[in-house]
Amino acid sequence: MRDMIMLQRGLHFNTVLSNTSNRMLSRITATLSITVVSVAMVGCSSFSISNGSMDYKNAQSIAPVQVPEEFKTRQIAPLYPVPVVPTNSASSALVISNQKGNVFVLPKPKPLDEGTITPAQIGDGAPSTPQLVIDGNGYPILKISGDASQIWEVINRTLSVANVDVKQRNAAANRFDIMIDNTAYQLRLGRIGNVTTATLQKVDDSLADKTIATDLLERITQNWSA
């Protein structure tokens, strides 16, 4: 009887010990799982895992690929060959045919009649020499005839040659932001017909001093880089 009691107590102790071990193992497993997940979440910032995207920085230059002499290469023919137009043809049209027998008749352009060409068709031409004039209020204005885009480029070069302190070039607004004696000014370009006008103004849209404006416009005229 005593042996039976001792056996039952031993079995009960083993059961309690087993349950305790299982609970401890479950807690350890849960803790390890949380740790692994945390490490994975911060892995990008804590560990550097190379995916090969930066390997090109270690690439070495190699000699160009040489075609072996025993191999023959051929030139690729154009898909649509350009037809040869006879220069001495008296016909008013060019007749072209293909291998399928299709015939195409292309009229020749009419000869150019210089008398019918308008200035708008050929553009305003190269910029002229600047002309410094005085308006009705005694304010100096620079006038340049010619293509507006070419005049902009020439004025840009001229300001550099004349050592004008240009802070910003704003082609969309047709102006140059410049500094004269630590004061900000704007050289503004206007357009009347085929003539570009240049005036010096302050940033508040008021006119600059006549003496300062005349000095700048004379420097542009003297250093004109057309």
C-alpha positions as CSV (number, residue, x, y, z in Angstrom):
1,M,0.0,0.0,0.0
2,R,2.8,2.4,0.8
3,D,4.5,1.6,-2.4
4,M,1.3,2.5,-4.4
5,I,1.1,5.8,-2.6
6,M,4.7,6.6,-3.4
7,L,4.2,5.6,-7.1
8,Q,1.1,7.9,-7.3
9,R,3.1,10.8,-5.8
10,G,5.9,10.2,-8.3
11,L,3.6,10.2,-11.2
12,H,1.9,13.4,-10.0
13,F,5.3,15.1,-9.6
14,N,6.3,14.1,-13.1
15,T,3.1,15.5,-14.5
16,V,3.6,18.8,-12.7
17,L,7.2,19.0,-13.8
18,S,6.2,18.2,-17.4
19,N,3.5,20.9,-17.4
20,T,6.0,23.4,-16.0
21,S,8.6,22.5,-18.6
22,N,6.1,22.9,-21.4
23,R,5.0,26.3,-20.2
24,M,8.6,27.5,-19.9
25,L,9.3,26.1,-23.4
26,S,6.3,28.0,-24.8
27,R,7.4,31.2,-23.2
28,I,11.0,30.8,-24.5
29,T,9.6,30.0,-28.0
30,A,7.4,33.1,-27.9
31,T,10.2,35.3,-26.8
32,L,12.5,34.0,-29.6
33,S,9.8,34.6,-32.1
34,I,9.3,38.2,-31.0
35,T,13.0,38.7,-31.1
36,V,13.3,37.3,-34.7
37,V,10.5,39.5,-35.9
38,S,12.0,42.6,-34.3
39,V,15.4,41.9,-35.9
40,A,13.8,41.4,-39.3
41,M,11.9,44.7,-39.1
42,V,15.0,46.7,-38.4
43,G,17.2,44.6,-40.6
44,C,17.3,47.2,-43.4
45,S,18.7,49.9,-41.0
46,S,20.9,47.6,-38.9
47,F,22.4,45.2,-41.5
48,S,23.7,45.8,-45.1
49,I,22.5,43.1,-47.4
50,S,24.0,43.4,-50.9
51,N,21.6,42.8,-53.8
52,G,24.3,43.3,-56.4
53,S,23.0,46.7,-57.5
54,M,26.3,48.5,-56.8
55,D,28.5,45.9,-58.4
56,Y,29.0,48.1,-61.4
57,K,31.3,50.4,-59.4
58,N,33.8,47.6,-59.2
59,A,33.6,46.8,-62.9
60,Q,36.8,46.8,-65.0
61,S,37.2,48.1,-68.5
62,I,37.9,45.5,-71.1
63,A,39.0,45.7,-74.7
64,P,36.3,46.1,-77.4
65,V,35.0,42.9,-78.9
66,Q,36.9,41.9,-82.0
67,V,35.3,39.9,-84.8
68,P,37.5,37.0,-85.8
69,E,39.0,37.3,-89.2
70,E,37.4,34.0,-90.4
71,F,34.0,35.5,-89.9
72,K,32.6,37.8,-92.6
73,T,30.3,40.7,-91.8
74,R,27.9,42.3,-94.2
75,Q,26.5,45.8,-94.2
76,I,22.8,46.0,-93.3
77,A,20.8,47.4,-96.2
78,P,18.3,50.1,-95.5
79,L,14.7,49.0,-95.2
80,Y,13.4,51.8,-97.4
81,P,16.1,52.8,-99.9
82,V,16.3,56.5,-100.8
83,P,15.4,57.0,-104.5
84,V,17.9,58.9,-106.7
85,V,16.3,62.1,-108.1
86,P,17.7,63.0,-111.5
87,T,18.9,66.6,-111.4
88,N,18.6,67.2,-115.1
89,S,15.1,65.9,-115.5
90,A,12.8,68.1,-117.5
91,S,9.7,66.5,-116.3
92,S,7.5,68.3,-113.8
93,A,7.0,65.2,-111.8
94,L,9.1,62.4,-110.4
95,V,7.9,58.9,-111.2
96,I,9.0,56.1,-108.8
97,S,8.1,52.4,-109.0
98,N,8.9,49.5,-106.7
99,Q,9.4,45.8,-107.3
100,K,5.7,45.1,-107.0
101,G,5.0,47.3,-110.0
102,N,3.4,50.1,-107.9
103,V,4.0,53.6,-109.5
104,F,4.2,56.8,-107.5
105,V,4.1,60.2,-109.1
106,L,5.6,63.0,-107.0
107,P,5.2,66.6,-108.3
108,K,8.3,68.6,-108.2
109,P,8.3,71.8,-106.1
110,K,7.9,75.1,-108.0
111,P,11.0,77.3,-108.5
112,L,11.6,79.8,-105.8
113,D,10.4,83.3,-106.6
114,E,12.4,85.7,-104.5
115,G,10.0,88.5,-105.2
116,T,7.2,86.8,-103.4
117,I,9.1,86.1,-100.2
118,T,8.0,88.2,-97.2
119,P,10.3,89.2,-94.3
120,A,8.1,87.0,-92.0
121,Q,9.0,84.0,-94.1
122,I,12.7,84.4,-93.9
123,G,12.9,85.8,-90.4
124,D,14.2,89.1,-89.1
125,G,17.9,88.3,-89.8
126,A,21.0,88.9,-87.8
127,P,21.0,91.6,-85.1
128,S,22.0,95.1,-86.2
129,T,24.3,97.5,-84.4
130,P,22.6,98.9,-81.3
131,Q,21.4,102.4,-81.5
132,L,21.2,104.5,-78.3
133,V,18.2,106.9,-78.4
134,I,16.5,109.2,-76.0
135,D,12.8,109.1,-75.5
136,G,10.4,112.0,-75.0
137,N,11.1,112.0,-71.2
138,G,14.8,112.1,-71.7
139,Y,15.3,108.4,-70.8
140,P,17.9,106.3,-72.7
141,I,16.7,103.3,-74.8
142,L,18.7,100.9,-76.8
143,K,17.2,99.7,-80.1
144,I,18.4,96.6,-82.0
145,S,16.8,95.3,-85.3
146,G,16.8,91.6,-86.1
147,D,15.7,88.3,-84.8
148,A,14.7,88.4,-81.1
149,S,16.3,85.1,-80.1
150,Q,19.6,86.1,-81.7
151,I,19.5,89.5,-80.1
152,W,19.1,87.8,-76.7
153,E,22.1,85.7,-77.2
154,V,24.2,88.6,-78.4
155,I,23.2,90.7,-75.4
156,N,24.0,87.8,-73.1
157,R,27.5,87.6,-74.6
158,T,28.0,91.3,-74.6
159,L,27.2,91.6,-70.8
160,S,29.8,89.0,-70.1
161,V,32.4,90.9,-72.3
162,A,31.5,94.2,-70.6
163,N,32.0,92.6,-67.2
164,V,28.5,93.3,-66.1
165,D,27.5,91.5,-62.9
166,V,24.6,89.3,-64.1
167,K,22.8,87.5,-61.3
168,Q,20.1,85.8,-63.3
169,R,19.0,85.4,-66.9
170,N,15.3,85.0,-67.4
171,A,14.6,84.4,-71.1
172,A,10.8,83.8,-70.4
173,A,10.5,87.2,-68.9
174,N,13.0,88.8,-71.4
175,R,15.2,90.3,-68.7
176,F,18.6,90.2,-67.1
177,D,18.9,90.7,-63.4
178,I,22.1,92.6,-62.7
179,M,24.0,94.4,-59.9
180,I,25.4,97.9,-60.3
181,D,27.2,99.4,-57.3
182,N,25.6,96.9,-54.9
183,T,22.1,97.8,-56.2
184,A,19.8,95.4,-58.0
185,Y,18.5,96.4,-61.5
186,Q,16.8,94.7,-64.4
187,L,17.8,95.1,-68.0
188,R,14.4,94.5,-69.7
189,L,13.9,93.7,-73.4
190,G,10.7,94.7,-75.3
191,R,9.6,94.1,-78.8
192,I,8.1,96.5,-81.4
193,G,7.8,94.9,-84.8
194,N,11.3,93.6,-85.7
195,V,13.0,95.9,-83.2
196,T,14.1,94.9,-79.7
197,T,14.3,97.7,-77.1
198,A,16.4,97.5,-74.0
199,T,15.8,99.6,-70.9
200,L,17.2,99.6,-67.4
201,Q,14.7,99.5,-64.5
202,K,14.7,98.9,-60.8
203,V,13.2,95.8,-59.3
204,D,10.1,97.8,-58.2
205,D,9.3,98.6,-61.8
206,S,10.5,102.2,-61.5
207,L,13.0,103.6,-64.0
208,A,16.7,103.6,-63.0
209,D,18.7,106.7,-62.8
210,K,19.3,108.2,-66.2
211,T,23.1,108.4,-65.7
212,I,23.4,104.8,-64.6
213,A,21.1,103.6,-67.4
214,T,23.1,105.6,-70.1
215,D,26.4,104.2,-68.8
216,L,25.2,100.6,-69.0
217,L,23.6,101.0,-72.5
218,E,26.8,102.7,-73.8
219,R,28.9,99.8,-72.4
220,I,26.6,97.3,-74.3
221,T,27.0,99.4,-77.5
222,Q,30.8,99.6,-77.2
223,N,31.2,95.8,-76.4
224,W,28.6,94.6,-78.9
225,S,29.5,91.0,-79.7
226,A,27.4,90.2,-82.7
